């Protein structure tokens, strides 16, 4: 089924113990689309300025990513982010951020995108996520991401969004903040009470946890990656593979708990490739067969 993503497209400068990658391609919509395209066609909605040095059509060569929703604003500048990772690289330190085009009006949804059945609202202001969702006709599964600044400063808009989506994908610190609970199980339960039927909590190198309104729970460790060069985009790659797998399902219930568990495994595997190199190199240098190989490895490691 059709899969739509809306999110940032950026020019990143990333510093880690492994080196520095200056002015590389980044943004939530980019990582999501690259990971999701292993499983399903993707419709990308995003906006860049005239200064963007990347030809996105070439970036997604041989990938089924529809760029009809890409808007180029000639009088604007592209979103830029500079960040650093230290020691364990569990958290990015933002050194500089220039919202540029992201501080302007959001792009519109093309008419041919409005029938998208799977929708991912990548991290941005919840009022903008709400506005985009209102333009969709009848999606069957909507997932969203958020972050601490929206939890703190835009709580009402975020709570409004949570009542309209099926799944929230969030990291552990944000889950504790949103739920006002230090216990992740209780935090997951409290977030479910806010509206979504499913909450997936990312725990970095400790894996992920899923809670569902019917009381089901699923916990998965991370893939045992031998080397982490750049964690940027890991969460968006996780979400991309997860949603891509769900959108690729044929027949039956595509978002039942069993399908969601499998989707989380694929998301975990995609993230393990994304962190192995700077920018998109970890995802562009692999094939679907590589993903399936790690899927089977993780499957064996977690059976007992």
The 8 nearest C-alpha neighbors of each residue, nearest first, counted from 0:
[[1, 246, 247, 116, 2, 117, 248, 115],
 [0, 2, 115, 116, 117, 246, 3, 40],
 [1, 3, 117, 41, 118, 115, 42, 246],
 [4, 2, 42, 118, 41, 43, 115, 117],
 [5, 3, 119, 43, 118, 120, 44, 42],
 [4, 6, 44, 120, 121, 45, 28, 43],
 [7, 5, 28, 121, 27, 45, 122, 4],
 [6, 8, 26, 27, 28, 9, 45, 5],
 [9, 7, 26, 25, 28, 29, 45, 47],
 [10, 8, 26, 78, 25, 79, 11, 24],
 [9, 11, 79, 24, 22, 23, 25, 78],
 [12, 10, 80, 23, 22, 25, 81, 79],
 [11, 13, 21, 81, 22, 20, 23, 80],
 [12, 14, 82, 20, 19, 83, 81, 11],
 [13, 15, 19, 83, 18, 84, 82, 20],
 [14, 16, 84, 17, 18, 83, 85, 19],
 [15, 17, 18, 85, 14, 86, 84, 228],
 [18, 16, 15, 228, 19, 14, 229, 227],
 [19, 17, 15, 16, 14, 20, 228, 13],
 [18, 20, 14, 13, 21, 15, 17, 12],
 [21, 19, 13, 12, 23, 14, 277, 22],
 [20, 22, 12, 23, 19, 13, 11, 14],
 [23, 21, 11, 12, 10, 20, 24, 13],
 [22, 24, 11, 10, 21, 12, 20, 278],
 [23, 25, 10, 11, 9, 278, 22, 26],
 [26, 24, 9, 11, 10, 8, 29, 23],
 [25, 27, 8, 9, 7, 29, 28, 30],
 [26, 28, 7, 29, 30, 6, 235, 31],
 [29, 27, 6, 31, 7, 26, 30, 32],
 [28, 30, 32, 26, 31, 27, 33, 8],
 [31, 29, 33, 236, 27, 32, 235, 28],
 [30, 32, 239, 236, 235, 28, 34, 29],
 [33, 31, 35, 29, 34, 30, 36, 28],
 [32, 34, 30, 36, 31, 35, 29, 282],
 [35, 33, 239, 240, 236, 31, 32, 36],
 [34, 36, 239, 243, 240, 32, 37, 33],
 [37, 35, 39, 38, 33, 34, 40, 32],
 [38, 36, 35, 34, 287, 39, 33, 240],
 [39, 37, 243, 36, 244, 35, 247, 240],
 [38, 40, 36, 243, 247, 35, 41, 37],
 [41, 39, 63, 36, 64, 2, 1, 42],
 [42, 40, 64, 2, 3, 65, 43, 36],
 [41, 43, 3, 65, 64, 2, 4, 66],
 [44, 42, 4, 66, 68, 3, 5, 65],
 [43, 45, 68, 5, 69, 4, 42, 6],
 [46, 44, 69, 5, 6, 7, 70, 43],
 [45, 47, 70, 69, 71, 106, 8, 48],
 [48, 46, 77, 71, 72, 70, 51, 100],
 [47, 49, 76, 77, 75, 72, 50, 71],
 [48, 50, 73, 51, 72, 76, 71, 75],
 [49, 51, 48, 76, 52, 77, 75, 47],
 [50, 52, 49, 53, 48, 77, 47, 76],
 [53, 51, 50, 54, 49, 10, 24, 22],
 [52, 54, 51, 55, 24, 58, 57, 56],
 [55, 53, 57, 56, 58, 52, 51, 59],
 [54, 56, 58, 57, 53, 59, 66, 60],
 [55, 57, 59, 54, 58, 60, 66, 64],
 [58, 56, 60, 55, 59, 54, 53, 61],
 [59, 57, 55, 56, 60, 54, 53, 62],
 [58, 60, 62, 57, 56, 55, 61, 64],
 [59, 61, 57, 62, 58, 56, 63, 55],
 [60, 62, 59, 63, 57, 64, 58, 56],
 [63, 61, 59, 60, 64, 36, 33, 37],
 [62, 64, 40, 36, 41, 65, 61, 39],
 [65, 63, 41, 62, 40, 42, 66, 59],
 [64, 66, 42, 67, 41, 43, 63, 68],
 [67, 65, 69, 68, 43, 64, 42, 44],
 [66, 68, 69, 65, 109, 43, 42, 44],
 [69, 67, 44, 66, 43, 109, 70, 45],
 [70, 68, 45, 66, 44, 67, 46, 71],
 [69, 71, 46, 45, 68, 47, 72, 106],
 [72, 70, 47, 48, 46, 73, 49, 69],
 [73, 71, 48, 75, 74, 49, 47, 70],
 [72, 74, 49, 75, 48, 71, 76, 50],
 [75, 73, 72, 49, 48, 76, 71, 50],
 [76, 74, 48, 72, 73, 100, 49, 77],
 [75, 77, 48, 99, 100, 50, 49, 78],
 [78, 76, 48, 47, 100, 99, 51, 9],
 [77, 79, 9, 98, 99, 97, 100, 101],
 [80, 78, 10, 97, 9, 96, 11, 77],
 [81, 79, 96, 11, 95, 12, 10, 97],
 [82, 80, 12, 95, 94, 11, 13, 93],
 [81, 83, 93, 94, 13, 92, 91, 14],
 [82, 84, 14, 92, 91, 13, 15, 93],
 [85, 83, 15, 88, 91, 14, 92, 90],
 [84, 86, 88, 87, 15, 16, 83, 90],
 [85, 87, 88, 84, 16, 89, 15, 90],
 [86, 88, 89, 85, 84, 90, 227, 16],
 [89, 87, 84, 85, 86, 90, 91, 230],
 [88, 90, 87, 203, 91, 84, 204, 230],
 [91, 89, 88, 84, 92, 85, 87, 230],
 [92, 90, 84, 83, 82, 93, 89, 88],
 [91, 93, 83, 82, 94, 84, 90, 85],
 [94, 92, 82, 95, 81, 91, 83, 96],
 [93, 95, 82, 81, 92, 83, 96, 80],
 [96, 94, 81, 93, 80, 97, 82, 79],
 [95, 97, 80, 79, 98, 81, 94, 93],
 [98, 96, 79, 99, 78, 80, 95, 77],
 [97, 99, 78, 101, 102, 100, 96, 79],
 [98, 100, 78, 76, 101, 97, 102, 77],
 [101, 99, 102, 103, 77, 76, 75, 78],
 [102, 100, 98, 103, 99, 78, 105, 104],
 [101, 103, 100, 98, 99, 104, 105, 78],
 [104, 102, 100, 101, 105, 99, 98, 75],
 [103, 105, 106, 102, 101, 100, 127, 107],
 [104, 106, 103, 107, 127, 101, 46, 45],
 [107, 105, 46, 45, 70, 104, 108, 44],
 [106, 108, 109, 105, 131, 68, 44, 134],
 [107, 109, 110, 112, 68, 106, 113, 134],
 [110, 108, 112, 111, 68, 107, 113, 67],
 [109, 111, 112, 113, 108, 114, 107, 134],
 [110, 112, 109, 113, 114, 108, 115, 67],
 [113, 111, 109, 110, 114, 115, 108, 42],
 [112, 114, 135, 115, 110, 136, 111, 134],
 [113, 115, 112, 136, 116, 135, 137, 111],
 [116, 114, 1, 113, 112, 117, 2, 138],
 [115, 117, 138, 139, 1, 114, 2, 0],
 [118, 116, 2, 140, 115, 138, 141, 1],
 [117, 119, 141, 3, 2, 4, 142, 140],
 [120, 118, 4, 142, 143, 141, 121, 3],
 [119, 121, 143, 5, 128, 4, 142, 144],
 [122, 120, 6, 144, 143, 119, 5, 27],
 [121, 123, 145, 144, 6, 120, 146, 124],
 [122, 124, 125, 121, 145, 6, 128, 127],
 [123, 125, 127, 126, 149, 128, 122, 153],
 [126, 124, 128, 157, 127, 156, 129, 123],
 [125, 127, 129, 128, 124, 156, 130, 157],
 [128, 126, 130, 125, 129, 124, 131, 105],
 [129, 127, 125, 131, 130, 126, 120, 132],
 [128, 130, 126, 132, 127, 131, 160, 125],
 [131, 129, 127, 133, 128, 132, 126, 134],
 [130, 132, 128, 134, 133, 129, 127, 135],
 [131, 133, 129, 134, 135, 130, 128, 120],
 [132, 134, 130, 131, 135, 129, 136, 128],
 [135, 133, 132, 131, 136, 113, 130, 108],
 [136, 134, 113, 132, 133, 137, 114, 138],
 [135, 137, 114, 113, 138, 134, 115, 133],
 [136, 138, 135, 139, 114, 116, 115, 113],
 [137, 139, 116, 140, 117, 115, 136, 141],
 [138, 140, 116, 117, 137, 141, 118, 115],
 [141, 139, 117, 138, 165, 118, 116, 142],
 [140, 142, 118, 164, 165, 117, 119, 166],
 [143, 141, 166, 119, 167, 165, 164, 120],
 [142, 144, 120, 167, 119, 121, 168, 166],
 [145, 143, 122, 168, 121, 169, 167, 120],
 [144, 146, 122, 169, 123, 149, 143, 147],
 [147, 145, 148, 149, 173, 150, 122, 144],
 [146, 148, 150, 149, 173, 151, 145, 176],
 [147, 149, 151, 150, 146, 152, 153, 145],
 [148, 150, 153, 152, 151, 147, 146, 124],
 [151, 149, 147, 154, 148, 153, 152, 177],
 [152, 150, 148, 149, 153, 147, 154, 177],
 [151, 153, 149, 148, 150, 154, 147, 155],
 [154, 152, 149, 156, 155, 150, 151, 157],
 [153, 155, 157, 150, 156, 152, 158, 151],
 [156, 154, 158, 157, 153, 159, 160, 152],
 [157, 155, 159, 158, 154, 153, 125, 126],
 [156, 158, 160, 154, 125, 159, 155, 153],
 [157, 159, 161, 155, 160, 156, 154, 162],
 [160, 158, 156, 157, 161, 162, 155, 163],
 [161, 159, 157, 163, 158, 162, 129, 156],
 [162, 160, 158, 194, 163, 159, 164, 195],
 [161, 163, 194, 160, 159, 164, 195, 193],
 [164, 162, 160, 161, 165, 194, 159, 195],
 [165, 163, 141, 195, 161, 166, 162, 142],
 [164, 166, 195, 196, 141, 142, 140, 197],
 [165, 167, 142, 197, 195, 198, 164, 196],
 [166, 168, 198, 143, 142, 144, 169, 199],
 [169, 167, 199, 144, 198, 200, 143, 166],
 [168, 170, 200, 144, 201, 167, 174, 173],
 [171, 169, 201, 200, 173, 172, 202, 174],
 [170, 172, 174, 173, 202, 200, 201, 175],
 [173, 171, 175, 174, 170, 176, 147, 169],
 [172, 174, 176, 170, 171, 175, 147, 177],
 [175, 173, 171, 177, 176, 172, 178, 170],
 [176, 174, 180, 172, 178, 181, 173, 179],
 [175, 177, 173, 179, 174, 178, 172, 180],
 [176, 178, 174, 175, 179, 173, 150, 190],
 [177, 179, 186, 175, 180, 176, 189, 174],
 [180, 178, 176, 175, 177, 181, 186, 174],
 [179, 181, 175, 178, 186, 182, 185, 176],
 [180, 182, 175, 183, 179, 186, 185, 176],
 [181, 183, 185, 180, 184, 186, 175, 187],
 [184, 182, 186, 185, 187, 181, 175, 171],
 [185, 183, 187, 186, 182, 188, 210, 208],
 [184, 186, 188, 187, 183, 182, 189, 180],
 [187, 185, 183, 178, 189, 180, 184, 188],
 [188, 186, 184, 190, 185, 189, 183, 210],
 [187, 189, 185, 191, 186, 190, 184, 192],
 [188, 190, 192, 186, 191, 187, 178, 185],
 [191, 189, 193, 187, 192, 188, 178, 186],
 [192, 190, 188, 193, 189, 195, 194, 196],
 [191, 193, 189, 190, 194, 188, 195, 212],
 [194, 192, 190, 191, 161, 162, 195, 189],
 [193, 195, 162, 161, 192, 191, 196, 163],
 [196, 194, 165, 166, 191, 197, 164, 161],
 [195, 197, 165, 212, 211, 166, 191, 194],
 [198, 196, 211, 166, 195, 210, 165, 212],
 [199, 197, 167, 210, 166, 209, 168, 200],
 [200, 198, 209, 168, 208, 167, 169, 201],
 [199, 201, 169, 208, 170, 207, 171, 168],
 [200, 202, 170, 207, 171, 203, 169, 206],
 [203, 201, 206, 205, 207, 171, 170, 204],
 [204, 202, 205, 206, 201, 89, 207, 221],
 [203, 205, 206, 221, 202, 89, 220, 222],
 [206, 204, 202, 203, 220, 221, 207, 201],
 [207, 205, 220, 221, 202, 204, 219, 203],
 [208, 206, 201, 202, 219, 200, 218, 220],
 [207, 209, 218, 200, 217, 199, 219, 201],
 [208, 210, 199, 217, 216, 198, 200, 218],
 [211, 209, 216, 198, 197, 215, 187, 199],
 [210, 212, 197, 215, 213, 214, 196, 216],
 [213, 211, 214, 196, 191, 197, 210, 215],
 [212, 214, 211, 215, 196, 210, 216, 197],
 [213, 215, 212, 211, 216, 210, 188, 197],
 [214, 216, 211, 213, 210, 217, 212, 256],
 [217, 215, 210, 209, 211, 214, 218, 208],
 [218, 216, 209, 208, 219, 210, 215, 260],
 [219, 217, 208, 207, 209, 216, 220, 206],
 [218, 220, 207, 206, 208, 221, 217, 264],
 [221, 219, 206, 205, 207, 222, 218, 204],
 [220, 222, 206, 204, 205, 223, 267, 219],
 [221, 223, 224, 271, 297, 268, 220, 267],
 [224, 222, 221, 225, 271, 220, 297, 204],
 [225, 223, 226, 222, 271, 227, 275, 221],
 [226, 224, 223, 227, 275, 222, 271, 228],
 [225, 227, 224, 275, 228, 274, 276, 223],
 [226, 228, 275, 274, 229, 230, 224, 225],
 [227, 229, 275, 276, 17, 274, 226, 277],
 [228, 230, 274, 277, 231, 276, 227, 275],
 [231, 229, 274, 233, 232, 228, 227, 88],
 [232, 230, 229, 233, 274, 278, 91, 234],
 [231, 233, 235, 234, 30, 236, 230, 27],
 [232, 234, 270, 236, 235, 230, 231, 273],
 [235, 233, 237, 236, 232, 238, 270, 201],
 [234, 236, 31, 238, 232, 237, 233, 27],
 [237, 235, 239, 31, 233, 34, 30, 270],
 [238, 236, 266, 234, 270, 235, 239, 240],
 [237, 239, 235, 241, 236, 240, 242, 266],
 [240, 238, 31, 35, 236, 34, 242, 241],
 [239, 241, 35, 266, 243, 34, 242, 237],
 [242, 240, 262, 266, 238, 244, 239, 243],
 [241, 243, 245, 239, 244, 240, 238, 246],
 [244, 242, 35, 240, 38, 39, 246, 245],
 [243, 245, 247, 242, 241, 246, 38, 262],
 [246, 244, 242, 247, 243, 248, 253, 241],
 [245, 247, 0, 243, 244, 248, 242, 2],
 [248, 246, 244, 245, 39, 38, 243, 0],
 [249, 247, 245, 246, 253, 244, 250, 0],
 [248, 250, 247, 251, 253, 0, 246, 252],
 [251, 249, 248, 252, 253, 247, 0, 254],
 [252, 250, 253, 249, 248, 255, 254, 258],
 [251, 253, 255, 254, 250, 258, 248, 249],
 [252, 254, 248, 255, 245, 251, 258, 250],
 [253, 255, 252, 258, 259, 256, 245, 140],
 [256, 254, 258, 257, 252, 253, 259, 260],
 [255, 257, 259, 258, 260, 254, 215, 211],
 [258, 256, 260, 259, 255, 261, 254, 262],
 [259, 257, 261, 255, 260, 256, 254, 262],
 [258, 260, 262, 256, 257, 261, 254, 263],
 [261, 259, 257, 263, 262, 258, 256, 264],
 [260, 262, 264, 258, 263, 259, 257, 265],
 [263, 261, 241, 259, 265, 260, 264, 244],
 [264, 262, 266, 260, 265, 261, 241, 267],
 [263, 265, 267, 261, 266, 262, 268, 260],
 [266, 264, 268, 262, 267, 263, 240, 241],
 [267, 265, 237, 240, 241, 263, 269, 264],
 [266, 268, 264, 270, 265, 269, 237, 263],
 [267, 269, 265, 271, 270, 266, 264, 294],
 [270, 268, 266, 272, 271, 267, 237, 236],
 [269, 271, 233, 273, 237, 267, 272, 236],
 [272, 270, 268, 269, 273, 274, 222, 224],
 [271, 273, 281, 269, 270, 275, 274, 282],
 [274, 272, 281, 270, 282, 271, 275, 233],
 [275, 273, 230, 229, 227, 272, 276, 271],
 [274, 276, 227, 228, 272, 281, 273, 226],
 [277, 275, 281, 228, 280, 274, 229, 273],
 [276, 278, 229, 280, 279, 228, 20, 281],
 [277, 279, 280, 24, 23, 25, 276, 231],
 [280, 278, 282, 281, 283, 277, 273, 30],
 [281, 279, 283, 282, 276, 278, 284, 277],
 [280, 282, 273, 276, 272, 279, 275, 284],
 [283, 281, 280, 279, 273, 284, 285, 272],
 [282, 284, 280, 285, 281, 279, 33, 286],
 [283, 285, 282, 281, 280, 286, 279, 272],
 [286, 284, 283, 282, 289, 287, 281, 290],
 [287, 285, 288, 289, 290, 284, 37, 283],
 [286, 288, 290, 289, 37, 291, 285, 38],
 [287, 289, 291, 286, 290, 292, 285, 293],
 [290, 288, 292, 286, 287, 291, 285, 293],
 [289, 291, 287, 293, 292, 288, 294, 268],
 [290, 292, 294, 288, 289, 293, 287, 295],
 [293, 291, 289, 295, 290, 294, 288, 296],
 [292, 294, 296, 290, 295, 291, 297, 268],
 [293, 295, 291, 297, 292, 296, 290, 298],
 [296, 294, 298, 292, 293, 297, 299, 291],
 [295, 297, 293, 299, 298, 294, 300, 292],
 [298, 296, 300, 294, 299, 295, 293, 301],
 [297, 299, 295, 296, 301, 300, 294, 302],
 [300, 298, 296, 297, 302, 301, 295, 303],
 [299, 301, 297, 298, 302, 296, 303, 295],
 [300, 302, 298, 299, 297, 303, 219, 220],
 [303, 301, 299, 300, 298, 297, 296, 295],
 [302, 301, 300, 299, 298, 297, 219, 296]]
